[in-house]
Amino acid sequence: MAWFERKQKGILTDNSDKSAIPAGHWKKCRQCREINNRRELESNALVCPRCGYHERMGPVSYFELLFDGYEVRDANLVSSDPFEFVDRKAYKDRLKAARQKTGLADAALSAMGTIDGHNISAAALDFSFIGGSMGSVVGEVISRAIQRAIAEKSPLIVFSQSGGARMMESALSLMQMAKTSAHLARLHRARLPYISVLTNPTTGGVTASFAMLGDVNIAEPGALIGFAGPRVIRETIGQDLPDGFQSSEFLLQRGFVDMIVDRRDLRTRVAQLLDLLA
């Protein structure tokens, strides 16, 4: 039996130029699969310059896109774990990991800001924090934003981005649907406008409460908007569903949303609405 020994190293690949490309410098579009320069993408409001696909964007980015100047509120509210909930992972550990990952205390932030001279109360959800799920803190952040709008006699804008109610908080999460809706009823009685912006995705209890209660409901292009998932609906009604039936374009045709606005045009459109409504 012959034995062979390598006398020289094999072909080497020159990796010296890898350090010249920063980590995360490029991002592949989920829709057209093109590779975009991250700086170019961020300067374009996280909208793919080739196909127009809207990447997910966090609360602070929406505030910066919309406001001339703003002040973040309710950034330190944190969820407790009243039920000591455990599934594949303890809820308290999920919260800790989500806070470390996102730098947020929970899945929502609120702010007070100005748009073309209009004082605005705003709130926004972040899908990267446990799917933007609505627990007691999210409900409280939205409610405080509404209360500030009433106190300051200001319009309200909410950016929704959520997988629905947060099951780890059980009935407490479901109570937020009634809580936020009740506060919005007070806002309506005060005759103050509410603009709801539905981004991708907006589903579950968020859709069933404050997200669809706007005086004007604006959707981003291609956003997934609905209550239950397609599989659940299909099994419930026992028939196939139309293609894209939970897309913002489909909902616009059926009158569930009032308009679809490209994110890059959002500030201009919101300013126009405020001039008309406020």
C-alpha positions as a Python dict, from the first residue, in 0.01 Angstrom:
ca = {
    (1, 'M'): (0, 0, 0),
    (2, 'A'): (150, 327, -112),
    (3, 'W'): (141, 632, 105),
    (4, 'F'): (153, 980, -36),
    (5, 'E'): (266, 1292, 140),
    (6, 'R'): (198, 1647, 20),
    (7, 'K'): (530, 1820, -41),
    (8, 'Q'): (387, 2165, -114),
    (9, 'K'): (80, 2354, 0),
    (10, 'G'): (-213, 2355, -236),
    (11, 'I'): (-335, 2651, -434),
    (12, 'L'): (-388, 2950, -209),
    (13, 'T'): (-659, 3211, -258),
    (14, 'D'): (-562, 3569, -199),
    (15, 'N'): (-799, 3696, 74),
    (16, 'S'): (-615, 4020, 133),
    (17, 'D'): (-891, 4231, -25),
    (18, 'K'): (-1170, 4096, 197),
    (19, 'S'): (-1092, 4344, 471),
    (20, 'A'): (-1159, 4624, 221),
    (21, 'I'): (-1529, 4525, 210),
    (22, 'P'): (-1695, 4607, 544),
    (23, 'A'): (-1931, 4349, 692),
    (24, 'G'): (-2290, 4422, 597),
    (25, 'H'): (-2185, 4658, 318),
    (26, 'W'): (-2416, 4483, 71),
    (27, 'K'): (-2775, 4366, 100),
    (28, 'K'): (-2970, 4137, -132),
    (29, 'C'): (-3322, 4253, -221),
    (30, 'R'): (-3584, 4000, -110),
    (31, 'Q'): (-3792, 4061, -420),
    (32, 'C'): (-3564, 4108, -722),
    (33, 'R'): (-3258, 3942, -558),
    (34, 'E'): (-3029, 4220, -677),
    (35, 'I'): (-2735, 4316, -457),
    (36, 'N'): (-2761, 4673, -330),
    (37, 'N'): (-2502, 4891, -166),
    (38, 'R'): (-2627, 4943, 190),
    (39, 'R'): (-2543, 5313, 194),
    (40, 'E'): (-2732, 5363, -132),
    (41, 'L'): (-3025, 5167, 10),
    (42, 'E'): (-3035, 5371, 331),
    (43, 'S'): (-3020, 5699, 139),
    (44, 'N'): (-3320, 5570, -57),
    (45, 'A'): (-3530, 5512, 261),
    (46, 'L'): (-3459, 5136, 244),
    (47, 'V'): (-3646, 5109, -87),
    (48, 'C'): (-3477, 4894, -351),
    (49, 'P'): (-3370, 5133, -632),
    (50, 'R'): (-3422, 4858, -889),
    (51, 'C'): (-3765, 4712, -811),
    (52, 'G'): (-3911, 4940, -543),
    (53, 'Y'): (-3933, 4672, -274),
    (54, 'H'): (-3972, 4828, 73),
    (55, 'E'): (-3740, 4675, 329),
    (56, 'R'): (-3853, 4683, 693),
    (57, 'M'): (-3763, 4998, 878),
    (58, 'G'): (-3748, 5069, 1252),
    (59, 'P'): (-3930, 5338, 1454),
    (60, 'V'): (-3641, 5586, 1472),
    (61, 'S'): (-3590, 5565, 1095),
    (62, 'Y'): (-3959, 5644, 1038),
    (63, 'F'): (-3938, 5939, 1277),
    (64, 'E'): (-3632, 6073, 1096),
    (65, 'L'): (-3802, 6025, 760),
    (66, 'L'): (-4116, 6207, 868),
    (67, 'F'): (-4026, 6482, 1114),
    (68, 'D'): (-3840, 6811, 1084),
    (69, 'G'): (-3745, 6754, 1449),
    (70, 'Y'): (-3870, 6514, 1714),
    (71, 'E'): (-3828, 6391, 2071),
    (72, 'V'): (-3859, 6021, 2155),
    (73, 'R'): (-4094, 5930, 2440),
    (74, 'D'): (-4171, 5614, 2640),
    (75, 'A'): (-3837, 5454, 2555),
    (76, 'N'): (-3790, 5292, 2898),
    (77, 'L'): (-4116, 5100, 2944),
    (78, 'V'): (-4045, 4728, 2986),
    (79, 'S'): (-4265, 4420, 2995),
    (80, 'S'): (-4291, 4209, 3305),
    (81, 'D'): (-4345, 3833, 3302),
    (82, 'P'): (-4660, 3794, 3513),
    (83, 'F'): (-4731, 3437, 3398),
    (84, 'E'): (-4367, 3320, 3404),
    (85, 'F'): (-4433, 3196, 3053),
    (86, 'V'): (-4210, 2928, 2900),
    (87, 'D'): (-4240, 2761, 2560),
    (88, 'R'): (-3918, 2668, 2379),
    (89, 'K'): (-3758, 2948, 2575),
    (90, 'A'): (-3849, 3145, 2886),
    (91, 'Y'): (-4026, 3472, 2805),
    (92, 'K'): (-3790, 3672, 3024),
    (93, 'D'): (-3499, 3533, 2821),
    (94, 'R'): (-3672, 3626, 2496),
    (95, 'L'): (-3717, 3980, 2620),
    (96, 'K'): (-3353, 4003, 2725),
    (97, 'A'): (-3232, 3874, 2387),
    (98, 'A'): (-3463, 4108, 2196),
    (99, 'R'): (-3340, 4409, 2396),
    (100, 'Q'): (-2980, 4321, 2327),
    (101, 'K'): (-3049, 4265, 1957),
    (102, 'T'): (-3251, 4581, 1891),
    (103, 'G'): (-3142, 4827, 2160),
    (104, 'L'): (-3512, 4886, 2233),
    (105, 'A'): (-3693, 4830, 2562),
    (106, 'D'): (-3990, 4680, 2375),
    (107, 'A'): (-4150, 4663, 2031),
    (108, 'A'): (-4282, 5021, 2016),
    (109, 'L'): (-4159, 5378, 2051),
    (110, 'S'): (-4348, 5706, 2056),
    (111, 'A'): (-4239, 6060, 1976),
    (112, 'M'): (-4353, 6419, 1952),
    (113, 'G'): (-4238, 6606, 1644),
    (114, 'T'): (-4317, 6863, 1377),
    (115, 'I'): (-4400, 6836, 1009),
    (116, 'D'): (-4419, 7162, 816),
    (117, 'G'): (-4528, 7347, 1128),
    (118, 'H'): (-4775, 7082, 1246),
    (119, 'N'): (-4715, 6940, 1594),
    (120, 'I'): (-4758, 6563, 1577),
    (121, 'S'): (-4786, 6277, 1823),
    (122, 'A'): (-4654, 5955, 1671),
    (123, 'A'): (-4581, 5593, 1755),
    (124, 'A'): (-4415, 5313, 1560),
    (125, 'L'): (-4369, 4938, 1600),
    (126, 'D'): (-4054, 4739, 1527),
    (127, 'F'): (-4087, 4387, 1381),
    (128, 'S'): (-3736, 4293, 1487),
    (129, 'F'): (-3848, 4292, 1853),
    (130, 'I'): (-4033, 3957, 1891),
    (131, 'G'): (-4214, 4011, 1562),
    (132, 'G'): (-4346, 4352, 1664),
    (133, 'S'): (-4596, 4165, 1878),
    (134, 'M'): (-4840, 4366, 2088),
    (135, 'G'): (-4802, 4309, 2461),
    (136, 'S'): (-4887, 4535, 2750),
    (137, 'V'): (-4599, 4774, 2680),
    (138, 'V'): (-4689, 4819, 2314),
    (139, 'G'): (-5049, 4889, 2411),
    (140, 'E'): (-4932, 5140, 2671),
    (141, 'V'): (-4697, 5318, 2428),
    (142, 'I'): (-4976, 5353, 2169),
    (143, 'S'): (-5221, 5469, 2439),
    (144, 'R'): (-4979, 5732, 2570),
    (145, 'A'): (-4922, 5862, 2218),
    (146, 'I'): (-5299, 5900, 2179),
    (147, 'Q'): (-5330, 6071, 2518),
    (148, 'R'): (-5055, 6318, 2425),
    (149, 'A'): (-5231, 6394, 2098),
    (150, 'I'): (-5548, 6477, 2292),
    (151, 'A'): (-5363, 6682, 2554),
    (152, 'E'): (-5164, 6876, 2292),
    (153, 'K'): (-5457, 6894, 2047),
    (154, 'S'): (-5229, 6738, 1786),
    (155, 'P'): (-5286, 6490, 1503),
    (156, 'L'): (-5176, 6130, 1560),
    (157, 'I'): (-4970, 5909, 1328),
    (158, 'V'): (-4901, 5540, 1401),
    (159, 'F'): (-4674, 5310, 1198),
    (160, 'S'): (-4785, 4948, 1235),
    (161, 'Q'): (-4554, 4652, 1177),
    (162, 'S'): (-4654, 4343, 1370),
    (163, 'G'): (-4722, 3973, 1377),
    (164, 'G'): (-5015, 4030, 1614),
    (165, 'A'): (-5080, 3993, 1986),
    (166, 'R'): (-4800, 3861, 2207),
    (167, 'M'): (-4909, 3517, 2326),
    (168, 'M'): (-4659, 3516, 2614),
    (169, 'E'): (-4876, 3772, 2791),
    (170, 'S'): (-5202, 3587, 2728),
    (171, 'A'): (-5516, 3791, 2804),
    (172, 'L'): (-5308, 4098, 2889),
    (173, 'S'): (-5204, 4126, 2525),
    (174, 'L'): (-5563, 4085, 2401),
    (175, 'M'): (-5677, 4360, 2639),
    (176, 'Q'): (-5457, 4605, 2448),
    (177, 'M'): (-5692, 4581, 2150),
    (178, 'A'): (-5979, 4723, 2355),
    (179, 'K'): (-5753, 4967, 2538),
    (180, 'T'): (-5607, 5130, 2229),
    (181, 'S'): (-5944, 5135, 2051),
    (182, 'A'): (-6107, 5307, 2347),
    (183, 'H'): (-5840, 5578, 2349),
    (184, 'L'): (-5887, 5627, 1974),
    (185, 'A'): (-6258, 5679, 2035),
    (186, 'R'): (-6163, 5966, 2269),
    (187, 'L'): (-5935, 6106, 2000),
    (188, 'H'): (-6224, 6093, 1753),
    (189, 'R'): (-6457, 6273, 1995),
    (190, 'A'): (-6190, 6543, 2029),
    (191, 'R'): (-6208, 6579, 1647),
    (192, 'L'): (-5836, 6522, 1603),
    (193, 'P'): (-5712, 6339, 1290),
    (194, 'Y'): (-5550, 5998, 1305),
    (195, 'I'): (-5334, 5874, 1016),
    (196, 'S'): (-5251, 5504, 1028),
    (197, 'V'): (-4958, 5379, 819),
    (198, 'L'): (-4962, 5004, 758),
    (199, 'T'): (-4624, 4853, 672),
    (200, 'N'): (-4506, 4501, 601),
    (201, 'P'): (-4641, 4299, 778),
    (202, 'T'): (-4945, 4424, 970),
    (203, 'T'): (-5142, 4129, 1102),
    (204, 'G'): (-5336, 3979, 1393),
    (205, 'G'): (-5460, 4184, 1684),
    (206, 'V'): (-5284, 4499, 1564),
    (207, 'T'): (-5484, 4487, 1239),
    (208, 'A'): (-5798, 4411, 1440),
    (209, 'S'): (-5754, 4723, 1653),
    (210, 'F'): (-5566, 5050, 1609),
    (211, 'A'): (-5404, 4979, 1271),
    (212, 'M'): (-5734, 4985, 1079),
    (213, 'L'): (-5906, 5262, 1274),
    (214, 'G'): (-5740, 5559, 1106),
    (215, 'D'): (-5929, 5849, 959),
    (216, 'V'): (-5690, 5783, 672),
    (217, 'N'): (-5531, 5440, 632),
    (218, 'I'): (-5211, 5450, 427),
    (219, 'A'): (-5034, 5131, 315),
    (220, 'E'): (-4682, 5090, 185),
    (221, 'P'): (-4650, 4913, -153),
    (222, 'G'): (-4656, 4534, -137),
    (223, 'A'): (-4727, 4520, 237),
    (224, 'L'): (-4885, 4207, 386),
    (225, 'I'): (-5197, 4320, 572),
    (226, 'G'): (-5451, 4088, 731),
    (227, 'F'): (-5583, 3927, 1046),
    (228, 'A'): (-5541, 3549, 1020),
    (229, 'G'): (-5291, 3378, 792),
    (230, 'P'): (-5387, 3241, 448),
    (231, 'R'): (-5377, 2878, 565),
    (232, 'V'): (-5613, 2943, 856),
    (233, 'I'): (-5858, 3132, 635),
    (234, 'R'): (-5845, 2865, 365),
    (235, 'E'): (-5923, 2591, 617),
    (236, 'T'): (-6202, 2797, 772),
    (237, 'I'): (-6392, 2887, 454),
    (238, 'G'): (-6298, 2569, 266),
    (239, 'Q'): (-6191, 2729, -61),
    (240, 'D'): (-5887, 2872, -234),
    (241, 'L'): (-5809, 3239, -196),
    (242, 'P'): (-5733, 3496, -468),
    (243, 'D'): (-5367, 3563, -540),
    (244, 'G'): (-5229, 3843, -329),
    (245, 'F'): (-5556, 3884, -138),
    (246, 'Q'): (-5374, 4018, 170),
    (247, 'S'): (-5153, 4263, -18),
    (248, 'S'): (-5196, 4638, 17),
    (249, 'E'): (-5285, 4658, -355),
    (250, 'F'): (-5568, 4404, -315),
    (251, 'L'): (-5701, 4584, -6),
    (252, 'L'): (-5695, 4918, -184),
    (253, 'Q'): (-5919, 4777, -458),
    (254, 'R'): (-6166, 4658, -191),
    (255, 'G'): (-6163, 4984, 5),
    (256, 'F'): (-5987, 4857, 318),
    (257, 'V'): (-5707, 5110, 279),
    (258, 'D'): (-5740, 5462, 141),
    (259, 'M'): (-5413, 5495, -47),
    (260, 'I'): (-5080, 5330, -117),
    (261, 'V'): (-4784, 5564, -78),
    (262, 'D'): (-4423, 5499, -166),
    (263, 'R'): (-4212, 5556, 146),
    (264, 'R'): (-4003, 5815, -36),
    (265, 'D'): (-4319, 6023, -91),
    (266, 'L'): (-4467, 5963, 253),
    (267, 'R'): (-4360, 6286, 420),
    (268, 'T'): (-4503, 6499, 138),
    (269, 'R'): (-4832, 6308, 138),
    (270, 'V'): (-4868, 6323, 516),
    (271, 'A'): (-4800, 6698, 512),
    (272, 'Q'): (-5074, 6742, 249),
    (273, 'L'): (-5320, 6541, 460),
    (274, 'L'): (-5239, 6741, 769),
    (275, 'D'): (-5305, 7065, 581),
    (276, 'L'): (-5648, 6929, 488),
    (277, 'L'): (-5744, 6759, 815),
    (278, 'A'): (-5577, 6962, 1087),
}
